[in-house]
Amino acid sequence: MRAIVTGGAGFIGSHLVDALVDRGAEVLALDDLSSGLEQNLNPKARFHRLDIRDREGVFEVFRAFAPELVFHQAAQASVSVSVKDPHYDASVNLLGGLNVLEAAKETGVRHFVFASTGGAIYGEVPEGERAREDWLPRPQSPYAASKAGFEYYLEVFRAEFGLSYTSLRYGNVYGPRQNPHGEAGVVAIFATRILKGEPCTLFAGETLGDAGGIRDYVHVVDVVAANLLAAERGLLGVYNVGTGEGHTTEEVLWTIARALEAEPEVRYAGRRPGDLYRSVLDPSKLKAEGWRVTRSFEAGIAETARAFREAFLAGRL
């Protein structure tokens, strides 16, 4: 099996590369290293440094490698960045994504797995409900809009050109290797700031001083499993990848603090533009295909906090 993983030096992408290599696949990781790290690269996988907005470069790599599978993880992944610079967001998530999609079509890729967003694409999820795949997308940020737009392109390429695809709508993914230096990835940000003795900012969900937004937190191990299942079974269409449980930002903070045996300083800030208050997913459709959640919220967050402590002590943060 020959697979290309875009964003293969990034958080989710590098874990996916590892899993594919472990299964005996021949893997090519594409990454421009703007947020991915060379230390995440699997030595048994090939690596090509490339910005997916480089159309000629993308086509050249695909023609040379001739992949059977594509796992498209590369993205501008921050809601707040997309609000500040929607043009940049679209240049990566739509135009860059189209380069990858067209190259996949041209080179006869068997199946295309796309990292979409469940955490942003549905808009506000009312209390007591969990978003299902048959809900109409209601983007409230440029990031969510670009992800939704690319899903429509995927369906066009399936209908017109026969390109099989799965769009995995991730909840809030967390785990080891998550980048703590951007504006996305609250688990990584809190763990790193606590370890460094720095204050943690808790952004409001609705009003200043509240417990923050409610999100569906899913461990990267389970996200990788969803990608592998989608490729192996050739699952067609859209699937949510989440736990079906909602947790506040404050819960995340104190679960990490307990794992690290720390008492962080907390600073409260207002709601960030583009942020939703509540986003919880219904993963029943993917579970019907055999996928399971293997990391509970408490256990997964604690495990991740300990991994960040090991990285901190080793000088990797």
C-alpha positions in Angstrom: 0.0 0.0 0.0 1.3 3.4 -1.0 0.0 6.4 0.9 0.6 10.1 0.9 -0.1 12.0 4.2 -0.3 15.7 3.8 0.7 17.5 7.0 2.7 14.4 7.8 5.1 16.1 10.2 2.2 17.7 12.1 0.3 16.6 15.1 -2.4 14.2 13.7 -0.5 13.6 10.5 2.7 12.3 12.2 0.7 9.8 14.3 -1.1 8.6 11.2 2.2 8.2 9.4 3.5 6.1 12.3 0.4 3.8 12.2 0.6 3.3 8.4 4.3 2.5 8.6 3.6 0.0 11.4 1.1 -1.7 9.0 3.8 -2.1 6.4 2.6 0.7 4.1 5.0 2.8 1.9 4.4 6.3 3.1 5.3 9.7 1.8 4.8 12.6 4.3 4.3 16.0 2.7 4.7 19.0 5.0 6.0 22.6 4.7 7.1 22.5 8.3 5.3 25.8 9.0 3.8 24.1 12.1 4.9 20.5 11.8 8.2 19.5 13.2 11.1 17.4 11.8 11.3 15.6 15.1 7.8 14.1 14.4 8.9 12.5 11.2 9.0 8.7 11.0 12.4 7.6 9.7 10.8 4.7 7.9 8.7 7.1 5.8 9.7 9.3 2.9 9.5 13.0 3.4 9.1 15.8 1.0 9.1 19.4 2.2 6.3 21.1 0.2 3.6 23.8 0.6 0.4 22.4 -0.8 -0.3 25.8 -2.4 2.6 24.9 -4.8 0.5 23.4 -7.5 3.3 22.3 -9.8 5.2 20.8 -6.8 2.1 18.8 -5.6 1.5 17.3 -9.1 5.2 16.5 -9.5 5.3 14.6 -6.2 2.0 12.7 -6.9 3.2 11.6 -10.3 6.5 10.4 -9.0 5.1 8.5 -6.0 1.7 7.2 -7.5 -0.2 6.8 -4.3 -3.1 4.5 -3.8 -4.4 6.4 -0.8 -4.3 10.0 0.3 -4.8 11.2 3.8 -5.3 15.0 3.6 -4.4 16.4 7.0 -2.6 19.6 6.0 -4.6 22.7 6.9 -4.8 26.1 8.4 -6.4 24.8 11.5 -7.1 27.9 13.7 -10.5 29.5 13.9 -9.1 32.8 15.2 -6.4 33.0 12.5 -9.1 32.4 9.9 -11.1 35.3 11.3 -8.1 37.6 11.2 -7.0 36.5 7.7 -9.7 34.7 5.7 -7.8 35.0 2.5 -4.9 33.0 3.9 -7.3 30.4 5.3 -8.9 29.9 1.9 -5.5 29.8 0.1 -4.5 26.8 2.2 -7.7 25.0 2.9 -9.4 25.5 -0.5 -6.8 26.3 -3.1 -4.1 24.2 -1.6 -6.6 21.4 -1.0 -7.7 21.5 -4.6 -4.2 21.0 -5.7 -4.0 17.8 -3.7 -7.5 16.7 -4.8 -6.8 17.3 -8.5 -3.4 15.5 -8.3 -5.2 12.6 -6.6 -7.7 12.4 -9.5 -5.0 12.6 -12.1 -2.9 9.9 -10.6 -5.7 7.4 -10.0 -5.8 7.4 -6.2 -8.1 4.7 -4.9 -9.4 6.5 -1.9 -9.1 10.0 -0.4 -9.5 10.6 3.3 -10.1 14.3 4.3 -9.6 15.8 7.8 -12.7 18.0 8.1 -14.1 19.7 11.2 -17.1 18.6 13.3 -16.1 21.1 16.0 -16.9 24.0 13.7 -18.9 23.0 10.7 -22.3 22.6 12.4 -22.5 25.9 14.1 -24.0 26.0 17.6 -25.3 22.7 18.8 -28.2 23.2 21.2 -28.0 21.9 24.8 -29.0 18.2 25.0 -28.3 17.5 21.3 -25.4 16.0 19.4 -24.7 17.1 15.8 -25.4 14.4 13.2 -23.9 14.1 9.7 -27.3 14.9 8.1 -27.4 18.4 9.7 -26.8 21.1 7.2 -23.4 22.9 7.7 -23.8 26.3 9.4 -20.2 27.7 9.4 -19.7 30.7 11.7 -16.0 31.2 10.8 -13.9 31.3 7.6 -12.2 28.1 8.8 -15.5 26.2 9.0 -16.6 27.7 5.7 -13.4 26.5 4.0 -13.7 23.0 5.4 -17.4 22.8 4.3 -16.5 24.2 0.9 -13.9 21.5 0.4 -16.4 18.8 1.3 -18.6 20.0 -1.6 -15.6 19.7 -3.9 -15.0 16.1 -2.7 -18.6 15.2 -3.6 -18.3 16.8 -7.0 -15.1 14.9 -7.7 -16.9 11.6 -6.7 -19.9 12.3 -8.8 -18.1 13.6 -11.9 -14.7 11.7 -11.8 -15.4 8.6 -9.6 -12.9 9.6 -6.8 -13.9 7.7 -3.7 -13.6 9.7 -0.5 -14.3 9.9 3.2 -14.7 13.2 5.0 -14.0 12.8 8.7 -15.4 15.6 10.8 -13.2 15.7 13.8 -14.1 17.0 17.2 -11.4 18.8 19.3 -8.5 16.5 18.8 -5.8 16.3 21.5 -2.8 14.2 22.4 1.0 14.0 22.4 2.8 16.2 19.7 0.1 18.8 19.5 1.6 22.2 18.8 1.3 24.4 21.9 2.6 27.6 20.2 -0.4 28.4 18.0 -3.9 29.5 18.9 -5.5 26.1 18.5 -5.1 23.1 20.7 -6.1 24.1 24.2 -4.9 20.9 25.9 -1.4 21.4 24.5 -1.4 25.1 25.4 -2.6 24.6 29.0 -0.2 21.7 29.6 2.8 23.7 28.3 1.9 26.9 30.2 1.4 25.0 33.5 4.7 23.2 33.1 6.5 26.5 32.5 4.8 28.2 35.4 2.9 30.6 33.1 -0.7 31.8 33.6 -3.5 30.1 31.6 -6.1 32.2 29.8 -9.6 30.9 29.9 -11.6 32.4 27.1 -15.3 32.9 27.7 -18.0 30.7 26.2 -20.6 33.4 26.5 -19.7 35.9 29.2 -16.5 36.9 30.9 -15.6 34.6 33.8 -17.7 31.6 32.8 -16.4 28.0 32.4 -15.6 28.6 28.7 -17.0 26.8 25.6 -18.2 23.2 25.5 -16.4 20.9 23.1 -16.2 17.2 22.2 -12.6 16.2 23.0 -11.3 13.1 21.1 -7.8 11.6 21.5 -5.5 11.4 18.5 -5.2 7.6 18.8 -8.9 7.3 18.1 -8.7 9.8 15.3 -5.9 7.8 13.6 -8.1 4.6 14.0 -10.9 6.4 12.2 -8.6 7.3 9.3 -7.4 3.7 9.0 -10.9 2.3 9.1 -12.1 4.8 6.5 -9.3 3.8 4.1 -9.5 0.1 4.7 -13.3 -0.1 4.2 -13.5 2.6 1.6 -16.1 4.4 3.7 -18.0 6.8 1.4 -19.2 10.2 2.6 -19.2 12.1 5.9 -18.5 10.7 9.3 -18.2 12.4 12.7 -15.2 11.5 14.9 -16.0 12.4 18.5 -17.0 10.9 21.8 -20.5 12.3 22.0 -19.6 14.1 25.3 -19.2 17.8 26.0 -16.7 19.3 28.4 -16.0 22.9 29.2 -12.6 24.6 28.8 -12.4 24.9 32.6 -12.8 21.1 32.9 -9.9 20.7 30.6 -7.7 23.1 32.5 -8.3 21.5 35.9 -8.0 17.9 34.6 -4.6 18.8 33.3 -3.7 20.6 36.5 -4.6 17.6 38.6 -2.5 15.3 36.3 0.5 17.6 36.7 -0.2 18.2 40.4 -0.2 22.0 39.9 -2.2 25.1 40.8 -2.1 27.3 37.7 -2.9 31.0 37.7 -6.1 31.5 35.7 -6.8 34.7 33.7 -10.3 35.2 32.3 -10.8 36.8 28.9 -13.8 37.5 26.6 -15.2 35.3 23.9 -13.0 35.1 20.8 -14.5 36.1 17.4 -15.7 33.0 15.5 -15.7 30.7 18.5 -18.8 28.6 19.2 -20.3 28.1 22.6 -21.3 24.4 22.3 -20.2 21.7 19.9 -20.8 18.0 20.6 -20.9 15.3 17.9 -22.9 12.2 17.4 -20.4 9.4 16.4 -23.1 6.7 16.0 -22.5 6.4 12.2 -18.8 5.6 12.6 -19.4 3.3 15.5 -21.8 1.3 13.3 -18.7 0.6 11.2 -16.8 -0.8 14.2 -15.0 2.3 15.4 -14.7 2.8 19.2 -13.5 5.4 21.6 -10.6 4.0 23.5 -9.6 7.0 25.6 -12.1 8.5 28.1 -11.8 12.3 28.8 -10.2 12.0 32.2 -7.8 9.2 31.2 -6.9 10.7 27.8 -6.2 14.2 29.1 -4.2 12.9 32.0 -2.1 10.7 29.7 -1.5 13.6 27.4 -0.5 15.9 30.3 2.1 13.4 31.4 3.4 13.1 27.8 3.9 16.9 27.7 5.7 16.7 31.1 8.1 14.1 29.6 8.7 16.4 26.6 9.2 19.4 28.8 11.8 17.6 31.0 13.6 16.4 27.9 13.8 20.0 26.6 11.4 19.4 23.6 8.9 22.2 24.5 
